Amino acid sequence: MPATKHTARKRFGQNFLTDARIVDRIIATIAPKKNDNLLEIGPGKGAMTLPLLEELNQLHVIEIDTDLIALLQSFGKENLIIHQGDALKFDVSKLPAPLRVVGNLPYNISSPILFHLLNNREYIQDMIFMLQKEVVERMVASNGNKTYGRLSVMIQAFFEVEMIFVVPPESFEPAPKVDSAIVYLKPLEKNLIDDITVFEKIVKASFAQRRKTLRNCLKSLLTQEQTSIDLSQRAEMLSVNEFITLTSDYEKQH
Protein backbone atom coordinates (compact mmCIF):
# COMPACT_ATOMS: atom_id res chain seq x y z
CA MET A 1 0.00 0.00 0.00
CA PRO A 2 1.64 3.29 -1.00
CA ALA A 3 2.42 5.51 1.99
CA THR A 4 0.34 8.43 0.68
CA LYS A 5 -2.79 6.27 0.59
CA HIS A 6 -2.68 5.69 4.32
CA THR A 7 -6.10 4.84 5.75
CA ALA A 8 -6.87 6.15 9.23
CA ARG A 9 -6.71 3.36 11.79
CA LYS A 10 -9.40 3.08 14.41
CA ARG A 11 -7.16 1.40 16.96
CA PHE A 12 -4.81 4.41 16.92
CA GLY A 13 -7.74 6.87 17.01
CA GLN A 14 -6.48 8.51 13.82
CA ASN A 15 -8.20 11.59 12.37
CA PHE A 16 -5.95 13.52 10.02
CA LEU A 17 -6.02 17.30 9.91
CA THR A 18 -6.51 18.41 6.30
CA ASP A 19 -7.60 22.07 6.61
CA ALA A 20 -4.67 24.34 5.65
CA ARG A 21 -6.18 27.44 7.31
CA ILE A 22 -6.52 25.59 10.62
CA VAL A 23 -2.93 24.34 10.29
CA ASP A 24 -1.78 27.96 9.77
CA ARG A 25 -3.66 29.08 12.89
CA ILE A 26 -2.12 26.30 14.97
CA ILE A 27 1.39 27.12 13.75
CA ALA A 28 0.75 30.81 14.56
CA THR A 29 -0.38 29.77 18.07
CA ILE A 30 2.77 27.66 18.56
CA ALA A 31 4.90 30.53 17.16
CA PRO A 32 7.99 28.28 16.79
CA LYS A 33 11.44 29.84 17.03
CA LYS A 34 14.48 28.34 15.28
CA ASN A 35 16.12 27.00 18.44
CA ASP A 36 12.99 25.69 20.17
CA ASN A 37 13.16 22.09 21.40
CA LEU A 38 9.91 20.83 19.98
CA LEU A 39 8.29 17.40 20.27
CA GLU A 40 5.26 16.58 18.15
CA ILE A 41 3.12 13.69 19.38
CA GLY A 42 1.38 11.72 16.62
CA PRO A 43 2.50 13.65 13.52
CA GLY A 44 0.21 11.57 11.30
CA LYS A 45 0.67 12.50 7.64
CA GLY A 46 2.69 15.58 8.56
CA ALA A 47 0.05 18.35 8.29
CA MET A 48 1.72 20.24 11.15
CA THR A 49 5.11 18.54 10.84
CA LEU A 50 6.04 20.01 7.46
CA PRO A 51 5.30 23.67 8.32
CA LEU A 52 7.09 23.21 11.68
CA LEU A 53 10.16 21.82 9.92
CA GLU A 54 10.34 25.04 7.87
CA GLU A 55 10.65 27.05 11.10
CA LEU A 56 12.87 24.87 13.27
CA ASN A 57 16.48 23.72 13.32
CA GLN A 58 15.27 20.37 14.63
CA LEU A 59 11.93 18.67 15.29
CA HIS A 60 11.41 15.49 17.30
CA VAL A 61 8.27 13.47 16.55
CA ILE A 62 6.86 10.36 18.17
CA GLU A 63 4.69 8.05 16.06
CA ILE A 64 3.42 4.53 16.76
CA ASP A 65 2.21 3.63 13.24
CA THR A 66 4.99 2.15 11.07
CA ASP A 67 3.22 3.07 7.78
CA LEU A 68 3.17 6.70 8.84
CA ILE A 69 6.82 6.53 9.87
CA ALA A 70 7.65 5.40 6.30
CA LEU A 71 5.66 8.38 5.00
CA LEU A 72 7.48 10.80 7.33
CA GLN A 73 10.84 9.34 6.31
CA SER A 74 9.91 9.83 2.65
CA PHE A 75 9.91 13.63 3.23
CA GLY A 76 13.72 13.36 3.36
CA LYS A 77 14.02 16.14 5.97
CA GLU A 78 17.35 16.16 7.78
CA ASN A 79 16.00 18.20 10.70
CA LEU A 80 13.27 15.64 11.43
CA ILE A 81 14.08 13.13 14.19
CA ILE A 82 11.57 10.28 14.34
CA HIS A 83 11.01 8.21 17.47
CA GLN A 84 8.93 5.12 16.90
CA GLY A 85 6.79 4.07 19.81
CA ASP A 86 3.99 4.80 22.21
CA ALA A 87 3.72 8.38 23.51
CA LEU A 88 2.46 6.98 26.83
CA LYS A 89 5.76 5.19 27.39
CA PHE A 90 8.05 7.80 25.87
CA ASP A 91 10.76 9.19 28.15
CA VAL A 92 10.71 12.94 27.49
CA SER A 93 13.72 13.45 29.79
CA LYS A 94 15.90 12.04 26.96
CA LEU A 95 15.16 15.10 24.81
CA PRO A 96 16.75 18.55 25.15
CA ALA A 97 14.91 20.71 27.71
CA PRO A 98 12.97 22.91 28.16
CA LEU A 99 10.67 21.06 25.81
CA ARG A 100 7.69 22.43 23.90
CA VAL A 101 5.16 19.65 23.18
CA VAL A 102 2.54 19.88 20.44
CA GLY A 103 0.17 17.50 18.71
CA ASN A 104 -3.24 16.45 17.50
CA LEU A 105 -3.84 13.94 20.31
CA PRO A 106 -5.84 10.79 19.57
CA TYR A 107 -9.17 11.09 21.37
CA ASN A 108 -8.98 7.63 22.90
CA ILE A 109 -5.76 8.30 24.84
CA SER A 110 -5.76 12.07 25.38
CA SER A 111 -6.23 11.94 29.18
CA PRO A 112 -3.49 9.32 29.80
CA ILE A 113 -1.07 11.36 27.63
CA LEU A 114 -1.90 14.53 29.59
CA PHE A 115 -1.23 12.72 32.88
CA HIS A 116 2.02 11.25 31.54
CA LEU A 117 3.21 14.75 30.61
CA LEU A 118 1.94 16.16 33.90
CA ASN A 119 4.31 13.77 35.67
CA ASN A 120 7.17 15.03 33.46
CA ARG A 121 6.30 18.72 33.66
CA GLU A 122 9.73 19.75 35.01
CA TYR A 123 11.12 19.19 31.49
CA ILE A 124 8.33 21.13 29.78
CA GLN A 125 8.16 24.79 28.76
CA ASP A 126 4.65 24.67 27.34
CA MET A 127 2.21 22.44 25.41
CA ILE A 128 -0.24 23.13 22.60
CA PHE A 129 -2.66 20.36 21.73
CA MET A 130 -5.67 19.69 19.63
CA LEU A 131 -8.16 17.69 21.66
CA GLN A 132 -11.84 16.90 21.67
CA LYS A 133 -13.58 20.18 22.51
CA GLU A 134 -15.43 18.52 25.37
CA VAL A 135 -12.11 17.47 26.96
CA VAL A 136 -10.73 21.03 26.66
CA GLU A 137 -13.95 22.40 28.20
CA ARG A 138 -13.40 20.08 31.16
CA MET A 139 -9.75 21.17 31.45
CA VAL A 140 -10.61 24.88 31.63
CA ALA A 141 -13.87 24.61 33.66
CA SER A 142 -14.13 26.53 36.91
CA ASN A 143 -15.67 25.22 40.11
CA GLY A 144 -19.45 25.34 40.35
CA ASN A 145 -19.65 24.39 36.67
CA LYS A 146 -21.20 21.10 35.51
CA THR A 147 -18.13 20.23 33.42
CA TYR A 148 -15.74 20.86 36.34
CA GLY A 149 -14.29 17.58 37.56
CA ARG A 150 -11.21 15.52 38.25
CA LEU A 151 -9.49 16.51 34.99
CA SER A 152 -10.12 20.25 35.63
CA VAL A 153 -8.57 20.06 39.10
CA MET A 154 -5.61 17.88 38.13
CA ILE A 155 -4.69 20.09 35.17
CA GLN A 156 -5.27 23.49 36.83
CA ALA A 157 -3.27 22.51 39.93
CA PHE A 158 -0.16 22.25 37.76
CA PHE A 159 -0.74 24.36 34.62
CA GLU A 160 -2.07 27.63 33.35
CA VAL A 161 -4.64 26.42 30.81
CA GLU A 162 -6.49 28.26 28.05
CA MET A 163 -8.78 27.23 25.21
CA ILE A 164 -7.49 29.02 22.09
CA PHE A 165 -10.00 28.19 19.33
CA VAL A 166 -12.47 25.55 18.15
CA VAL A 167 -11.85 23.28 15.13
CA PRO A 168 -14.89 21.87 13.27
CA PRO A 169 -15.14 18.17 12.25
CA GLU A 170 -14.85 18.98 8.52
CA SER A 171 -11.22 20.04 9.07
CA PHE A 172 -10.33 16.33 9.40
CA GLU A 173 -10.24 13.20 7.33
CA PRO A 174 -12.14 11.13 8.38
CA ALA A 175 -14.36 13.75 10.04
CA PRO A 176 -14.85 12.97 13.73
CA LYS A 177 -18.37 13.19 15.16
CA VAL A 178 -17.41 16.03 17.50
CA ASP A 179 -15.77 19.45 17.55
CA SER A 180 -12.11 19.75 18.51
CA ALA A 181 -10.30 22.62 20.18
CA ILE A 182 -6.78 23.95 20.59
CA VAL A 183 -5.58 24.20 24.18
CA TYR A 184 -2.51 25.96 25.58
CA LEU A 185 -0.84 24.64 28.75
CA LYS A 186 2.06 26.15 30.65
CA PRO A 187 3.46 24.68 33.89
CA LEU A 188 2.84 26.96 36.88
CA GLU A 189 5.92 28.81 38.16
CA LYS A 190 5.32 27.61 41.70
CA ASN A 191 4.66 23.98 42.47
CA LEU A 192 1.88 23.91 45.08
CA ILE A 193 1.77 20.15 45.59
CA ASP A 194 4.44 18.00 47.26
CA ASP A 195 3.04 14.58 46.53
CA ILE A 196 1.09 14.26 43.30
CA THR A 197 -0.02 10.70 44.18
CA VAL A 198 -1.74 11.81 47.39
CA PHE A 199 -3.32 14.80 45.64
CA GLU A 200 -4.64 12.56 42.87
CA LYS A 201 -6.04 10.13 45.47
CA ILE A 202 -7.99 12.92 47.24
CA VAL A 203 -9.27 14.44 43.97
CA LYS A 204 -10.28 11.05 42.58
CA ALA A 205 -12.14 10.06 45.76
CA SER A 206 -13.87 13.46 45.93
CA PHE A 207 -15.33 13.10 42.43
CA ALA A 208 -15.97 9.34 42.59
CA GLN A 209 -19.68 9.89 43.37
CA ARG A 210 -20.54 13.32 42.08
CA ARG A 211 -24.00 13.46 43.66
CA LYS A 212 -22.70 12.79 47.15
CA THR A 213 -21.16 15.25 49.58
CA LEU A 214 -17.45 15.28 50.31
CA ARG A 215 -18.23 13.91 53.77
CA ASN A 216 -19.53 10.75 52.09
CA CYS A 217 -16.89 10.56 49.38
CA LEU A 218 -13.97 11.09 51.74
CA LYS A 219 -15.28 9.25 54.81
CA SER A 220 -12.45 6.70 54.78
CA LEU A 221 -9.86 9.47 54.36
CA LEU A 222 -10.89 12.60 56.31
CA THR A 223 -13.43 13.69 58.92
CA GLN A 224 -14.80 17.22 59.32
CA GLU A 225 -12.73 17.65 62.50
CA GLN A 226 -9.54 17.11 60.51
CA THR A 227 -10.08 19.82 57.88
CA SER A 228 -11.09 23.47 57.57
CA ILE A 229 -12.94 22.72 54.30
CA ASP A 230 -16.71 22.34 54.66
CA LEU A 231 -17.37 18.69 53.78
CA SER A 232 -21.12 19.16 53.41
CA GLN A 233 -20.42 20.48 49.88
CA ARG A 234 -20.11 18.48 46.69
CA ALA A 235 -16.71 18.20 45.05
CA GLU A 236 -17.59 20.47 42.11
CA MET A 237 -18.02 23.45 44.48
CA LEU A 238 -14.39 23.38 45.64
CA SER A 239 -11.68 25.51 44.05
CA VAL A 240 -8.33 23.97 43.10
CA ASN A 241 -6.75 25.66 46.13
CA GLU A 242 -9.33 24.07 48.40
CA PHE A 243 -8.38 20.64 47.04
CA ILE A 244 -4.76 21.48 47.83
CA THR A 245 -5.85 22.38 51.41
CA LEU A 246 -7.80 19.11 51.68
CA THR A 247 -4.71 17.21 50.61
CA SER A 248 -2.43 18.89 53.14
CA ASP A 249 -5.06 18.34 55.89
CA TYR A 250 -5.10 14.65 54.92
CA GLU A 251 -1.27 14.51 54.95
CA LYS A 252 -1.20 15.93 58.50
CA GLN A 253 -3.10 12.85 59.68
CA HIS A 254 -0.62 10.41 58.13
C-alpha positions in Angstrom: 0.0 0.0 0.0 1.6 3.3 -1.0 2.4 5.5 2.0 0.3 8.4 0.7 -2.8 6.3 0.6 -2.7 5.7 4.3 -6.1 4.8 5.7 -6.9 6.1 9.2 -6.7 3.4 11.8 -9.4 3.1 14.4 -7.2 1.4 17.0 -4.8 4.4 16.9 -7.7 6.9 17.0 -6.5 8.5 13.8 -8.2 11.6 12.4 -5.9 13.5 10.0 -6.0 17.3 9.9 -6.5 18.4 6.3 -7.6 22.1 6.6 -4.7 24.3 5.6 -6.2 27.4 7.3 -6.5 25.6 10.6 -2.9 24.3 10.3 -1.8 28.0 9.8 -3.7 29.1 12.9 -2.1 26.3 15.0 1.4 27.1 13.8 0.7 30.8 14.6 -0.4 29.8 18.1 2.8 27.7 18.6 4.9 30.5 17.2 8.0 28.3 16.8 11.4 29.8 17.0 14.5 28.3 15.3 16.1 27.0 18.4 13.0 25.7 20.2 13.2 22.1 21.4 9.9 20.8 20.0 8.3 17.4 20.3 5.3 16.6 18.1 3.1 13.7 19.4 1.4 11.7 16.6 2.5 13.7 13.5 0.2 11.6 11.3 0.7 12.5 7.6 2.7 15.6 8.6 0.0 18.4 8.3 1.7 20.2 11.1 5.1 18.5 10.8 6.0 20.0 7.5 5.3 23.7 8.3 7.1 23.2 11.7 10.2 21.8 9.9 10.3 25.0 7.9 10.7 27.0 11.1 12.9 24.9 13.3 16.5 23.7 13.3 15.3 20.4 14.6 11.9 18.7 15.3 11.4 15.5 17.3 8.3 13.5 16.5 6.9 10.4 18.2 4.7 8.1 16.1 3.4 4.5 16.8 2.2 3.6 13.2 5.0 2.1 11.1 3.2 3.1 7.8 3.2 6.7 8.8 6.8 6.5 9.9 7.6 5.4 6.3 5.7 8.4 5.0 7.5 10.8 7.3 10.8 9.3 6.3 9.9 9.8 2.7 9.9 13.6 3.2 13.7 13.4 3.4 14.0 16.1 6.0 17.3 16.2 7.8 16.0 18.2 10.7 13.3 15.6 11.4 14.1 13.1 14.2 11.6 10.3 14.3 11.0 8.2 17.5 8.9 5.1 16.9 6.8 4.1 19.8 4.0 4.8 22.2 3.7 8.4 23.5 2.5 7.0 26.8 5.8 5.2 27.4 8.1 7.8 25.9 10.8 9.2 28.1 10.7 12.9 27.5 13.7 13.4 29.8 15.9 12.0 27.0 15.2 15.1 24.8 16.7 18.6 25.1 14.9 20.7 27.7 13.0 22.9 28.2 10.7 21.1 25.8 7.7 22.4 23.9 5.2 19.7 23.2 2.5 19.9 20.4 0.2 17.5 18.7 -3.2 16.4 17.5 -3.8 13.9 20.3 -5.8 10.8 19.6 -9.2 11.1 21.4 -9.0 7.6 22.9 -5.8 8.3 24.8 -5.8 12.1 25.4 -6.2 11.9 29.2 -3.5 9.3 29.8 -1.1 11.4 27.6 -1.9 14.5 29.6 -1.2 12.7 32.9 2.0 11.2 31.5 3.2 14.8 30.6 1.9 16.2 33.9 4.3 13.8 35.7 7.2 15.0 33.5 6.3 18.7 33.7 9.7 19.7 35.0 11.1 19.2 31.5 8.3 21.1 29.8 8.2 24.8 28.8 4.6 24.7 27.3 2.2 22.4 25.4 -0.2 23.1 22.6 -2.7 20.4 21.7 -5.7 19.7 19.6 -8.2 17.7 21.7 -11.8 16.9 21.7 -13.6 20.2 22.5 -15.4 18.5 25.4 -12.1 17.5 27.0 -10.7 21.0 26.7 -13.9 22.4 28.2 -13.4 20.1 31.2 -9.8 21.2 31.4 -10.6 24.9 31.6 -13.9 24.6 33.7 -14.1 26.5 36.9 -15.7 25.2 40.1 -19.5 25.3 40.4 -19.7 24.4 36.7 -21.2 21.1 35.5 -18.1 20.2 33.4 -15.7 20.9 36.3 -14.3 17.6 37.6 -11.2 15.5 38.3 -9.5 16.5 35.0 -10.1 20.2 35.6 -8.6 20.1 39.1 -5.6 17.9 38.1 -4.7 20.1 35.2 -5.3 23.5 36.8 -3.3 22.5 39.9 -0.2 22.3 37.8 -0.7 24.4 34.6 -2.1 27.6 33.3 -4.6 26.4 30.8 -6.5 28.3 28.1 -8.8 27.2 25.2 -7.5 29.0 22.1 -10.0 28.2 19.3 -12.5 25.5 18.2 -11.8 23.3 15.1 -14.9 21.9 13.3 -15.1 18.2 12.2 -14.9 19.0 8.5 -11.2 20.0 9.1 -10.3 16.3 9.4 -10.2 13.2 7.3 -12.1 11.1 8.4 -14.4 13.7 10.0 -14.8 13.0 13.7 -18.4 13.2 15.2 -17.4 16.0 17.5 -15.8 19.5 17.5 -12.1 19.7 18.5 -10.3 22.6 20.2 -6.8 24.0 20.6 -5.6 24.2 24.2 -2.5 26.0 25.6 -0.8 24.6 28.7 2.1 26.1 30.7 3.5 24.7 33.9 2.8 27.0 36.9 5.9 28.8 38.2 5.3 27.6 41.7 4.7 24.0 42.5 1.9 23.9 45.1 1.8 20.2 45.6 4.4 18.0 47.3 3.0 14.6 46.5 1.1 14.3 43.3 0.0 10.7 44.2 -1.7 11.8 47.4 -3.3 14.8 45.6 -4.6 12.6 42.9 -6.0 10.1 45.5 -8.0 12.9 47.2 -9.3 14.4 44.0 -10.3 11.1 42.6 -12.1 10.1 45.8 -13.9 13.5 45.9 -15.3 13.1 42.4 -16.0 9.3 42.6 -19.7 9.9 43.4 -20.5 13.3 42.1 -24.0 13.5 43.7 -22.7 12.8 47.1 -21.2 15.3 49.6 -17.5 15.3 50.3 -18.2 13.9 53.8 -19.5 10.8 52.1 -16.9 10.6 49.4 -14.0 11.1 51.7 -15.3 9.3 54.8 -12.5 6.7 54.8 -9.9 9.5 54.4 -10.9 12.6 56.3 -13.4 13.7 58.9 -14.8 17.2 59.3 -12.7 17.7 62.5 -9.5 17.1 60.5 -10.1 19.8 57.9 -11.1 23.5 57.6 -12.9 22.7 54.3 -16.7 22.3 54.7 -17.4 18.7 53.8 -21.1 19.2 53.4 -20.4 20.5 49.9 -20.1 18.5 46.7 -16.7 18.2 45.0 -17.6 20.5 42.1 -18.0 23.4 44.5 -14.4 23.4 45.6 -11.7 25.5 44.0 -8.3 24.0 43.1 -6.7 25.7 46.1 -9.3 24.1 48.4 -8.4 20.6 47.0 -4.8 21.5 47.8 -5.9 22.4 51.4 -7.8 19.1 51.7 -4.7 17.2 50.6 -2.4 18.9 53.1 -5.1 18.3 55.9 -5.1 14.7 54.9 -1.3 14.5 54.9 -1.2 15.9 58.5 -3.1 12.8 59.7 -0.6 10.4 58.1 
